[in-house]
Amino acid sequence: MSISETAPVSPGALWTGRALSGVIVLFMIFDGVIKLPPLDVVTQTMVPLGWPADANVARMLGVIGLISAALYALPRTSVLGAILLTAYMGGAIATNVRVDNPLFSHILFGVYLGIILWGGLYLRDARVRALIPFSR
């Protein structure tokens, strides 16, 4: 099925996709921005997760998250951004598994975000709907 053969999505589904994507972008902006300044609360909460209490490490993670979110927000690079954010969430999942955090609240949080991320992209991008046709 080519992109030209993809069934158009309803305006309601399109706006739902935009809203879901907006939630992800806003969350990632918040997540990235709090990691940029050397906030003690950020660096100290990284220690129990096995990360060093280093503001530069937090800053690097924040920049990676912000760049990925920006790529996801732009229609032309949204698929690349989704892939990068999925990898970012995978790192968060692996970190939480390694320190034996609770399953539903901590470990699967990245999975929840990934479902929202790809669901929003699916509803707003015909290229993704062409790649993953749920119905004919």
C-alpha positions as CSV (number, residue, x, y, z in Angstrom):
1,M,0.0,0.0,0.0
2,S,1.5,3.3,-1.0
3,I,1.0,6.6,0.8
4,S,-1.4,7.8,-1.9
5,E,-3.6,4.7,-1.2
6,T,-3.7,5.3,2.5
7,A,-7.2,6.1,3.7
8,P,-7.5,9.7,4.9
9,V,-7.9,10.1,8.6
10,S,-10.9,11.9,10.0
11,P,-10.4,15.4,11.4
12,G,-11.1,14.2,14.9
13,A,-8.4,11.5,14.6
14,L,-6.0,14.0,13.2
15,W,-6.5,16.3,16.1
16,T,-6.3,13.5,18.6
17,G,-2.9,12.5,17.0
18,R,-1.8,16.1,17.3
19,A,-2.9,16.3,21.0
20,L,-1.1,13.0,21.8
21,S,2.0,14.2,20.1
22,G,1.7,17.5,21.9
23,V,1.6,15.7,25.3
24,I,4.8,13.9,24.4
25,V,6.6,17.1,23.2
26,L,5.5,19.0,26.3
27,F,6.7,16.2,28.6
28,M,10.0,16.0,26.8
29,I,10.5,19.7,26.9
30,F,9.9,19.7,30.7
31,D,12.2,16.6,31.1
32,G,15.0,18.2,29.0
33,V,14.7,21.7,30.5
34,I,15.0,20.6,34.1
35,K,18.2,18.7,33.2
36,L,20.0,21.7,31.7
37,P,20.7,23.8,34.8
38,P,22.8,22.2,37.5
39,L,19.8,21.5,39.8
40,D,20.7,19.4,42.8
41,V,17.4,17.6,42.8
42,V,18.1,16.3,39.3
43,T,21.6,15.1,39.9
44,Q,20.7,13.6,43.3
45,T,17.8,11.6,41.9
46,M,20.1,10.1,39.3
47,V,22.4,8.5,41.9
48,P,20.0,5.8,43.0
49,L,19.5,4.9,39.3
50,G,23.2,4.2,38.9
51,W,24.0,7.5,37.1
52,P,26.8,9.8,38.4
53,A,25.7,13.0,40.3
54,D,27.2,15.0,37.5
55,A,25.5,18.1,36.1
56,N,27.2,17.5,32.7
57,V,25.7,14.0,32.4
58,A,22.2,15.4,33.3
59,R,22.7,18.2,30.8
60,M,23.8,15.7,28.0
61,L,20.6,13.6,28.6
62,G,18.5,16.8,28.6
63,V,20.0,18.0,25.3
64,I,19.5,14.5,23.7
65,G,15.8,14.5,24.8
66,L,15.2,18.1,23.6
67,I,16.7,17.4,20.2
68,S,14.8,14.2,19.8
69,A,11.5,16.0,20.8
70,A,12.2,18.8,18.3
71,L,12.7,16.3,15.5
72,Y,9.5,14.5,16.5
73,A,7.5,17.8,16.6
74,L,8.6,18.7,13.0
75,P,6.5,16.9,10.4
76,R,9.4,16.4,8.0
77,T,11.5,14.7,10.7
78,S,8.8,13.2,12.9
79,V,9.6,9.6,12.2
80,L,13.3,10.1,13.0
81,G,12.3,11.9,16.2
82,A,10.0,9.0,17.1
83,I,12.7,6.5,16.6
84,L,15.2,8.5,18.7
85,L,12.6,9.1,21.5
86,T,11.8,5.4,21.5
87,A,15.5,4.7,22.0
88,Y,15.6,7.3,24.8
89,M,12.6,5.6,26.5
90,G,14.3,2.2,26.1
91,G,17.3,3.6,28.1
92,A,14.9,4.7,30.8
93,I,13.2,1.3,30.9
94,A,16.6,-0.4,31.1
95,T,17.7,1.9,33.9
96,N,14.6,1.2,35.9
97,V,14.8,-2.6,35.3
98,R,18.5,-2.6,36.4
99,V,17.7,-1.0,39.8
100,D,14.6,-3.2,40.3
101,N,12.0,-0.3,40.4
102,P,8.3,-1.1,40.4
103,L,6.9,-2.5,37.2
104,F,3.8,-0.6,36.4
105,S,4.8,2.9,37.8
106,H,8.4,3.1,36.8
107,I,9.6,0.4,34.4
108,L,6.6,0.5,32.1
109,F,6.4,4.3,32.1
110,G,8.6,4.5,29.0
111,V,6.3,1.9,27.3
112,Y,3.3,4.1,28.1
113,L,5.0,7.1,26.6
114,G,6.1,5.1,23.6
115,I,2.5,4.0,22.9
116,I,1.3,7.6,23.1
117,L,4.2,8.7,21.0
118,W,3.6,6.2,18.2
119,G,-0.2,6.4,18.5
120,G,-0.1,10.2,18.0
121,L,2.3,9.9,15.0
122,Y,0.1,7.1,13.5
123,L,-2.9,9.3,13.6
124,R,-1.2,12.4,12.2
125,D,1.1,11.0,9.6
126,A,0.0,9.1,6.5
127,R,3.5,7.7,6.0
128,V,3.3,5.8,9.3
129,R,-0.3,4.6,8.5
130,A,1.0,3.3,5.1
131,L,3.8,1.4,6.9
132,I,1.5,-0.1,9.6
133,P,-1.9,-0.7,8.0
134,F,-4.2,-1.9,10.7
135,S,-7.2,-2.2,8.3
136,R,-7.8,-2.4,4.6
